[in-house]
Amino acid sequence: MSKIVVIGVGAVGSTTAYTLLLRHRMNELVLIDVNHEKAVGDALDMNHGMPFVGGTKVWAGTYEDCKDADIVIITAGSAQKPGETRVELLKRNIRIYESIITEVLKYNKNGILLIATNPVDIMSYFSWKKSGLPVERVIGSGTLLDSARFRYLIGEELNIDPRSVHAHIVGEHGDSEVPLWSLANVAGTDLTLEEKVKEEIFTNTRDAAYQIINTKGATYYAIALALDRICTAILKDEGAVLNVSTLLNNYHGINDVYLGVPAIVDKSGVREVLNLDISTKEKQQLQSSAVKMRELINSIS
């Protein structure tokens, strides 16, 4: 038996819940939202599809329903208001998370917290600090989606299935993220791409969310698939290497921040962070990304 709770059923939360349902990831799926009627509607809508998929109990619940959940996915958060700075938005979302985590921990201290709210690295770090849970059981979606975008664009350029492209984006899920061109390959072979093409691919990777938001208002399909991938690695005890956000200590000179890096994910959460052999330039860029995260953490402390 497996149980997943999704807290926050906006575009990302509801799409994630639906993706998990379609892929039969759990026996029980609970939807929680401050707008309980929205959660009720989503649950009812999904239940009407049970004759086509079956096998999962879905309902709109309360925090008490977090009991015995294997994974609690938190996608809740507030949108940025006109004229509001990023730090002001961050402080508001931190207050929302304080309430959510307090309520979750009343009923569940053994599950894994999977954080998707942006800025995800800061929210994941705060969730770990606030919850007091072991660091391996508080995971952010990190740069898993960024890496997928990166692999897709490289595959498009080379006319190769992106699943055969091995490439990583690390660091912040955001503007300071770092492409690891030194490790990018297809079946172990070096990528033969001109620098101008590499720069264009990375720019389109980094700015993908802005492009999607400008066209349709929000991103949710691909991040739902990324969250589903993390859940699968946990529930099936895969030991999969995924670029999730986790605490870094003594990692290329980086300490006490959450950043997206390749890590082994299994039923325990983040079992191990992989120490990548990256170039000096990439190391410096990753360290700069860490400095940015630390400054943001300090701004809300």
C-alpha positions as CSV (number, residue, x, y, z in Angstrom):
1,M,0.0,0.0,0.0
2,S,1.3,3.5,-0.8
3,K,-0.2,6.9,-0.1
4,I,0.7,10.3,-1.6
5,V,-0.7,13.7,-0.4
6,V,-0.6,16.8,-2.6
7,I,-0.9,20.1,-0.8
8,G,-1.9,22.9,-3.1
9,V,-4.0,22.0,-6.1
10,G,-3.3,24.9,-8.4
11,A,-2.0,24.2,-11.8
12,V,1.1,22.4,-10.7
13,G,-0.6,20.4,-7.9
14,S,-3.6,19.3,-9.8
15,T,-1.5,18.3,-12.9
16,T,0.9,16.4,-10.6
17,A,-2.0,14.6,-8.9
18,Y,-3.5,13.6,-12.3
19,T,-0.2,12.4,-13.6
20,L,0.4,10.2,-10.5
21,L,-3.1,8.9,-11.0
22,L,-2.7,8.0,-14.6
23,R,0.5,6.2,-13.9
24,H,-0.9,4.2,-11.0
25,R,1.8,5.4,-8.6
26,M,-0.1,4.9,-5.3
27,N,-3.2,3.3,-3.8
28,E,-4.4,6.4,-2.0
29,L,-4.2,10.0,-3.2
30,V,-5.2,12.9,-1.0
31,L,-5.7,16.5,-2.2
32,I,-5.4,19.4,0.3
33,D,-5.9,23.0,-0.5
34,V,-6.9,26.2,1.4
35,N,-9.7,26.3,-1.1
36,H,-11.3,23.0,0.0
37,E,-14.0,23.2,-2.7
38,K,-11.3,23.3,-5.4
39,A,-9.8,20.1,-3.9
40,V,-13.3,18.5,-3.7
41,G,-13.9,19.3,-7.4
42,D,-10.5,17.9,-8.5
43,A,-11.1,14.7,-6.5
44,L,-14.6,14.3,-7.9
45,D,-13.4,14.9,-11.5
46,M,-10.6,12.3,-11.1
47,N,-13.0,9.8,-9.5
48,H,-15.3,10.0,-12.5
49,G,-12.4,8.6,-14.5
50,M,-12.0,5.5,-12.3
51,P,-13.8,3.2,-14.8
52,F,-10.9,3.9,-17.2
53,V,-8.0,3.7,-14.7
54,G,-9.2,2.3,-11.4
55,G,-7.2,1.1,-8.5
56,T,-6.7,4.3,-6.6
57,K,-8.7,6.0,-3.8
58,V,-8.8,9.7,-4.4
59,W,-10.3,12.3,-2.0
60,A,-10.1,15.9,-0.8
61,G,-8.8,15.7,2.7
62,T,-7.4,17.7,5.7
63,Y,-4.0,17.6,7.3
64,E,-5.1,14.7,9.4
65,D,-5.1,12.7,6.2
66,C,-1.3,13.1,6.0
67,K,-1.1,10.3,8.5
68,D,0.8,7.3,7.0
69,A,1.6,9.1,3.8
70,D,4.8,7.9,2.1
71,I,5.2,11.3,0.3
72,V,3.8,14.7,1.0
73,I,4.2,16.9,-2.1
74,I,3.9,20.6,-1.4
75,T,3.1,22.9,-4.4
76,A,1.2,25.5,-2.4
77,G,2.3,29.1,-2.6
78,S,1.3,32.7,-3.4
79,A,1.8,34.4,-6.7
80,Q,3.8,37.6,-7.0
81,K,1.8,40.8,-6.6
82,P,2.4,43.9,-8.8
83,G,5.3,45.9,-7.4
84,E,6.3,43.1,-5.0
85,T,9.9,42.2,-4.8
86,R,11.1,38.6,-4.9
87,V,12.2,38.8,-1.3
88,E,8.8,40.0,-0.2
89,L,7.1,37.2,-2.1
90,L,9.6,34.8,-0.6
91,K,8.8,36.0,2.9
92,R,5.0,35.5,2.3
93,N,5.6,32.0,1.0
94,I,7.7,31.2,4.0
95,R,4.8,32.1,6.3
96,I,2.5,29.9,4.3
97,Y,5.0,27.0,4.6
98,E,5.4,27.5,8.3
99,S,1.7,26.8,8.7
100,I,1.7,23.9,6.3
101,I,4.7,22.1,7.8
102,T,3.5,22.6,11.3
103,E,0.2,20.9,10.4
104,V,1.7,18.1,8.4
105,L,4.1,17.2,11.3
106,K,1.2,16.9,13.7
107,Y,0.2,13.8,11.8
108,N,3.2,12.5,9.9
109,K,6.8,12.5,11.0
110,N,7.9,9.5,9.0
111,G,7.1,10.5,5.4
112,I,9.2,12.3,2.8
113,L,8.5,16.0,2.0
114,L,8.8,16.8,-1.7
115,I,8.9,20.5,-2.3
116,A,8.0,22.1,-5.6
117,T,7.1,25.7,-4.7
118,N,9.5,28.4,-6.0
119,P,12.1,29.5,-5.3
120,V,12.4,25.8,-4.7
121,D,15.9,25.7,-3.3
122,I,15.1,28.2,-0.6
123,M,11.7,26.7,0.2
124,S,13.3,23.2,0.5
125,Y,16.1,24.6,2.8
126,F,13.5,26.3,5.0
127,S,11.3,23.2,5.0
128,W,14.2,21.1,6.3
129,K,15.0,23.6,9.0
130,K,11.4,24.1,10.0
131,S,10.5,20.4,10.1
132,G,13.5,19.1,11.9
133,L,13.3,16.0,9.7
134,P,16.5,14.2,8.5
135,V,17.9,16.0,5.5
136,E,17.4,13.0,3.3
137,R,13.7,13.2,3.7
138,V,13.2,16.8,2.6
139,I,13.7,17.0,-1.1
140,G,13.2,19.8,-3.6
141,S,12.4,19.3,-7.3
142,G,15.7,21.0,-7.9
143,T,17.1,21.1,-11.5
144,L,15.5,17.9,-12.6
145,L,13.2,19.8,-14.9
146,D,16.0,22.1,-16.1
147,S,18.1,19.1,-16.9
148,A,15.2,17.6,-18.9
149,R,14.8,20.8,-20.8
150,F,18.6,20.8,-21.5
151,R,18.5,17.2,-22.7
152,Y,15.5,17.8,-24.9
153,L,17.1,20.8,-26.6
154,I,20.4,19.0,-27.1
155,G,18.5,16.1,-28.6
156,E,16.6,18.4,-30.9
157,E,19.9,19.9,-32.2
158,L,21.4,16.5,-32.7
159,N,18.2,14.7,-33.9
160,I,18.7,12.2,-31.1
161,D,16.1,10.9,-28.6
162,P,16.6,13.1,-25.4
163,R,16.5,9.9,-23.3
164,S,19.9,9.0,-24.9
165,V,21.4,12.4,-24.0
166,H,23.2,12.5,-20.7
167,A,23.5,16.1,-19.5
168,H,23.0,18.0,-16.3
169,I,22.0,21.4,-15.1
170,V,23.1,22.0,-11.5
171,G,22.8,24.8,-8.9
172,E,19.8,27.1,-8.5
173,H,16.5,26.2,-10.2
174,G,16.6,29.7,-11.7
175,D,18.8,32.3,-13.3
176,S,22.1,31.2,-11.8
177,E,21.8,27.6,-12.8
178,V,24.9,26.0,-14.4
179,P,25.1,23.8,-17.5
180,L,27.7,21.0,-17.1
181,W,29.0,20.9,-20.7
182,S,32.2,19.1,-19.5
183,L,30.1,16.0,-18.6
184,A,27.5,16.1,-21.4
185,N,27.6,13.1,-23.7
186,V,25.6,10.7,-25.9
187,A,26.5,7.1,-25.1
188,G,29.8,8.3,-23.7
189,T,30.8,10.3,-26.8
190,D,31.6,14.0,-26.6
191,L,29.1,16.4,-28.0
192,T,30.2,18.1,-31.2
193,L,28.5,21.4,-30.8
194,E,29.8,24.8,-31.6
195,E,30.1,27.3,-28.7
196,K,27.4,29.5,-30.2
197,V,25.0,26.6,-30.4
198,K,25.8,25.6,-26.8
199,E,25.2,29.1,-25.6
200,E,21.8,29.2,-27.4
201,I,20.8,25.8,-26.0
202,F,21.6,26.9,-22.5
203,T,19.9,30.3,-22.8
204,N,16.7,28.5,-24.0
205,T,17.0,26.0,-21.2
206,R,17.4,28.7,-18.5
207,D,14.7,31.0,-19.9
208,A,12.2,28.2,-20.8
209,A,9.9,29.0,-17.9
210,Y,9.7,32.7,-18.9
211,Q,8.8,31.7,-22.5
212,I,6.0,29.3,-21.3
213,I,4.7,31.8,-18.7
214,N,4.6,34.5,-21.4
215,T,2.6,32.3,-23.7
216,K,0.2,30.4,-21.4
217,G,0.6,31.9,-18.0
218,A,2.2,29.0,-16.1
219,T,4.3,25.8,-16.4
220,Y,2.9,22.6,-15.1
221,Y,3.0,19.6,-17.4
222,A,6.7,19.0,-17.4
223,I,7.2,19.7,-13.7
224,A,4.4,17.3,-12.9
225,L,6.3,14.6,-14.8
226,A,9.4,15.5,-12.9
227,L,7.7,15.2,-9.6
228,D,6.2,11.9,-10.7
229,R,9.7,10.7,-11.6
230,I,10.9,11.5,-8.1
231,C,7.9,9.8,-6.4
232,T,8.6,6.7,-8.5
233,A,12.2,6.5,-7.5
234,I,11.1,6.7,-3.8
235,L,8.2,4.3,-3.9
236,K,10.0,1.7,-6.0
237,D,13.3,2.1,-4.0
238,E,15.1,2.6,-7.4
239,G,18.3,4.2,-6.4
240,A,17.8,6.4,-9.4
241,V,20.2,9.3,-10.1
242,L,18.1,12.5,-10.3
243,N,19.0,16.2,-10.1
244,V,17.1,17.1,-7.0
245,S,17.6,19.9,-4.5
246,T,19.3,18.7,-1.3
247,L,21.6,20.0,1.4
248,L,25.2,20.5,0.3
249,N,28.1,20.3,2.7
250,N,31.7,20.3,1.7
251,Y,30.6,20.0,-1.9
252,H,33.1,21.8,-4.1
253,G,33.6,24.3,-1.2
254,I,29.8,24.8,-0.8
255,N,28.1,24.4,2.6
256,D,24.7,24.7,4.2
257,V,22.5,25.5,1.2
258,Y,20.1,23.4,-0.9
259,L,21.0,23.2,-4.6
260,G,20.1,20.9,-7.5
261,V,22.7,18.3,-8.0
262,P,22.7,14.6,-9.2
263,A,21.8,12.5,-6.2
264,I,20.8,8.9,-5.6
265,V,17.1,8.7,-4.7
266,D,15.5,5.6,-3.1
267,K,12.9,4.8,-0.4
268,S,15.0,6.7,2.2
269,G,14.9,9.9,0.1
270,V,18.3,11.3,-0.9
271,R,20.6,8.4,-0.2
272,E,23.8,10.0,-1.5
273,V,24.9,13.2,-3.3
274,L,27.3,12.4,-6.2
275,N,30.5,14.3,-6.2
276,L,30.9,15.3,-9.8
277,D,34.3,15.9,-11.5
278,I,33.5,19.2,-13.1
279,S,35.7,21.9,-14.7
280,T,37.1,24.8,-12.8
281,K,34.8,27.3,-14.6
282,E,31.8,25.1,-13.7
283,K,32.9,24.9,-10.1
284,Q,33.2,28.6,-9.9
285,Q,29.7,29.1,-11.4
286,L,28.2,26.6,-9.0
287,Q,29.9,28.4,-6.1
288,S,28.4,31.7,-7.3
289,S,25.0,30.1,-7.4
290,A,25.4,28.9,-3.8
291,V,26.4,32.4,-2.8
292,K,23.2,33.8,-4.3
293,M,21.2,31.2,-2.3
294,R,23.0,32.0,0.9
295,E,22.2,35.7,0.4
296,L,18.5,35.0,-0.1
297,I,18.5,32.8,3.0
298,N,20.1,35.5,5.0
299,S,17.6,38.1,3.7
300,I,14.7,36.1,5.3
301,S,16.5,35.0,8.5
